[in-house]
Amino acid sequence: MNQFESRQSEPKLNTDEGWVVQVYGSNRRLLCVLEPSHGWIFLMGCGVGLLLSVIWFNATRYSPPLEPTPPTESLSWPVD
């Protein structure tokens, strides 16, 4: 039997690779590539931003109000 088969084998789908989004321009040039790590970093950034906003909101809500400074005497300027 021949070492090389006459028919080509079908490509096997590997489901462990994840996904890749390739963005092309109108002139068929590759503009950017988005990989799974980009998506995870984006989601982690959204989570950290949400956590910081909740902490900031609670810190300002439960902090004592600032005491207004007493008014100082206004200097009267002589008007001619």
C-alpha positions in Angstrom: 0.0 0.0 0.0 1.2 3.5 -0.9 2.4 5.7 2.0 0.4 8.7 0.6 -3.3 8.4 0.2 -4.9 9.9 -2.9 -7.7 11.6 -1.1 -7.0 14.5 1.3 -8.1 14.0 4.9 -10.7 16.4 6.2 -9.5 19.0 8.6 -10.3 18.1 12.2 -12.1 20.7 14.3 -10.2 21.3 17.5 -12.7 22.8 20.1 -10.0 23.5 22.6 -8.5 26.4 20.7 -11.1 29.0 21.5 -12.0 31.8 19.1 -10.3 34.5 17.2 -11.9 37.5 15.6 -10.0 39.1 12.6 -11.1 42.5 11.5 -10.4 43.5 7.9 -10.7 46.8 6.2 -12.5 47.5 2.9 -9.3 46.9 1.0 -8.9 43.4 2.5 -6.0 44.4 4.8 -6.0 43.0 8.3 -6.7 45.8 10.8 -6.7 43.9 14.1 -7.0 40.5 15.7 -9.1 39.9 18.9 -8.1 36.8 20.8 -9.8 35.2 23.9 -7.3 36.8 26.2 -8.5 40.2 25.0 -12.1 39.3 26.0 -11.1 38.0 29.5 -9.0 41.2 30.1 -12.0 43.3 29.1 -14.3 41.5 31.4 -11.9 41.7 34.3 -11.5 45.5 33.7 -15.3 45.8 33.7 -15.5 43.9 37.0 -12.7 45.9 38.6 -14.4 49.2 37.5 -17.7 48.1 38.9 -16.1 47.1 42.2 -14.3 50.5 42.5 -17.5 52.4 41.7 -19.5 50.5 44.4 -16.7 51.1 46.9 -16.5 54.8 46.0 -20.2 55.3 46.2 -20.4 53.6 49.6 -17.5 55.5 50.9 -19.0 58.9 49.9 -22.4 57.9 51.2 -21.4 57.0 54.7 -18.6 59.5 55.2 -19.4 62.5 57.4 -20.3 65.7 55.6 -17.6 68.3 55.3 -17.9 71.3 57.6 -18.3 74.5 55.7 -15.6 77.0 56.5 -16.8 80.1 58.3 -17.1 83.2 56.1 -14.3 85.6 56.5 -14.8 89.3 56.6 -15.0 90.7 53.1 -12.7 93.5 52.4 -14.4 96.6 51.3 -12.7 98.3 48.5 -13.1 102.0 48.3 -15.1 103.0 45.3 -14.7 106.5 43.9 
